[in-house]
Amino acid sequence: MEQTPTRITNQSPFVNALRLFPMVEDVSDYNANRLLECGHPIAEIKAVHTGANASSASPDDAGGLDLEQLKLSVT
């Protein structure tokens, strides 16, 4: 059985909906695009590693956070 995608004409109820992505890269791409689309300045905060092994931790150890910088929309 094939499933045909449904086109949603009124997307406003879904603007702030929770989104699930199959890959971490998809999440990063979505977040980066949303930051660019918002039209606000973007603050880039460089990471400060504290602790003996903090700089060698993986993104998985940090809950998926980028270990080098954090980007935030400034409104």
C-alpha positions in Angstrom: 0.0 0.0 0.0 1.4 3.4 -0.9 0.9 6.5 1.2 0.4 9.8 -0.6 1.6 12.9 1.3 -1.1 15.3 2.3 -0.5 18.9 1.5 -1.3 21.2 4.5 -2.7 24.5 3.4 -3.0 26.1 6.8 0.3 25.6 8.6 -0.1 28.1 11.3 -1.2 25.5 14.0 2.1 23.7 13.3 4.5 26.6 13.5 5.5 25.7 17.1 4.8 22.0 16.9 7.3 19.5 18.3 9.4 18.0 15.5 11.0 14.6 15.4 13.9 14.0 13.0 15.5 10.7 12.1 19.1 12.0 12.2 21.0 14.4 14.4 22.2 16.2 11.3 18.6 16.9 10.3 18.0 18.6 13.7 21.2 20.8 13.2 20.1 21.8 9.7 16.6 22.6 10.8 17.8 24.7 13.7 20.4 26.6 11.6 17.7 27.4 9.0 15.3 28.6 11.6 17.9 30.9 13.1 18.6 32.4 9.7 14.9 32.8 8.9 14.0 34.6 12.1 15.6 37.8 10.9 17.1 38.6 14.3 20.8 39.0 15.1 22.5 35.7 16.1 24.8 35.6 19.1 27.6 33.0 18.8 28.9 32.0 22.2 32.2 30.1 22.3 32.4 27.2 24.6 34.5 27.3 27.7 35.6 23.8 28.8 36.0 23.2 32.5 37.0 20.0 34.1 39.7 17.5 33.2 38.0 15.8 30.3 35.5 18.5 29.2 37.3 19.4 26.0 37.5 15.8 24.8 33.8 15.0 25.5 31.6 14.0 22.6 28.4 15.7 21.6 26.5 12.6 23.0 28.1 13.2 26.4 26.8 16.8 26.2 23.2 15.9 25.3 23.8 16.7 21.6 25.1 20.2 22.1 27.8 21.6 19.8 31.0 21.5 21.8 32.6 24.5 20.2 29.8 27.2 20.2 26.2 27.9 21.0 24.1 30.0 18.6 21.1 32.0 19.9 18.6 34.4 18.4 18.8 37.8 20.0 15.4 39.5 20.2 
